[in-house]
Amino acid sequence: MNGSLIPIWSVDVVGSILMIIFAFLSFGLCLRLKRKDPNNIIVTYLLWVCLALFVFAISRSAGHLVKQIFLLSNRPDLWTAIQPFSGAINTFTFVMVGSVTLFFERTWAIYGTILKDRQALQNAHEELLYLNQNLEQLVDKRTEALVISEQKYRRIFEVSKDMILVTRKDGQILNLNPAGRSLVGFNAADSEDKIHGFAFQDFLSGPADWDAISRQIEARGFISSEEFDLALKDGTRRRMLLSGSLAKSPSEEGETIHFLIKDIEQRRLMQKQMAQADKLASIGELSSGIAHEINNPLGIILGYTQLLLRGEEPRSDRFNDLKTIEKHVKSCKAIVEDLLNFARPSSPQKKNLDIHAVIDEVIGFVRHHSNLENIQIKTVFAPDLPPSLMDEKKIKQVLINLLMNAIHAVDQKGTISIATGLNESARRITVEVSDTGHGIEKENLLRIFDPFFTTKPTGEGTGLGLSVSYGIIKGHGGNITVKSELGQGATFTLSLPVSPPLSGR
């Protein structure tokens, strides 16, 4: 070997060896990257390029080393024979690198599309997650609002003092609030199934009432403020103001009817009482004129009768006839005076009185003037009852009338009770006069305070006692009411205002 070629030879041999080493190191690094990220297309491309260059490096380096070995051993003919094969291998490796590069360009385009689609899918996934989270929050809020709304309307349904009723179109009861249950006579312990077994028409007093309600709802979709009588389970009837509307329901119940029913029995009774008061006022005005016209002639008859009595012998028949005339004239004048008191009551002379003392005096008076041998009078007085501003004579007149009526009602055998009480909120004292007599028929209760109305036999009552008592109590700013059931006695309740000092305490 020529000494001047040694550097070239050294570079060629050492370079070939280093190329082989670097080729192995590079290929090994690509393999490790591929194992870490097997789906990365760039790493895959680098692996294939590195493999092609690895083959090229081995082929090129091996060819250079074999060439040097053959030249050192003076066998250049062998290298001449092998050289075409080494060149072919090198050419094939470059063709392989070009093919991989061209294939990768197509693969990269596909990979880019996949990346875009995956990014779009990722964005869609994130949006779906966001929507799902917001939807859950919206559902939670809506659910909470529905719960609050349901609780609010359930509270209204349960605490309402009016009857709230939900039925099917055929009247079958679906839901009934506690006030409605209590009104129609159900117990709190009654099950829903028991209530559902009834229809609304079962509680209407007339068979035609439900037909009228159904026709209105069918024609207009609602019924508003119509009056009907409700037949309760205890047999009584109460006047009701009914409103209702048809509602469509998505449930299996289909169309339902929602009713709101108000109890107007008390209002109707109040209207009757007002009509009664108007009637009493009209009768009073009429009676006042008649009483005055009768009272004057009666006074003249009584005066002349008493004058004639002075000139007659006390034991003569004429004297007895005149005494009879005097007696009946006085009786007529008493009736006329009662009628005048009813028609035009005088202003009461009021002063602060202890109602208990007044009652005791009245009881003592009645005991001395009536046969109470088999009648027991009981008193139940409230303690520390405040004084009341009243006209003593007129209040005694009322109490005597009530006691005499009670004595007549018990028919000489029974119990009469007088109880007092205090309603501090209304600032009124109450006096209840009860008896165990035969009671008052229901149709007579509304007429009990009418002038000349009486249930006593002819000759035993004028029918003015309760009317006058009514006027006296009203003149005191109070009220008088009666409760009675046939065969169970009667209770008259007086309500009188207390004296002003109580209100200032």
Helices and strands as residue ranges (DSSP letters): G 3-5, H 6-36, H 41-72, H 76-159, E 163-168, E 173-176, H 178-184, H 192-196, G 200-203, H 207-220, E 222-231, E 237-247, E 256-263, H 265-310, H 317-343, E 351-353, H 355-369, E 375-380, E 388-390, H 392-410, E 414-423, E 428-435, H 442-445, H 465-475, E 479-484, E 490-497, H 500-503
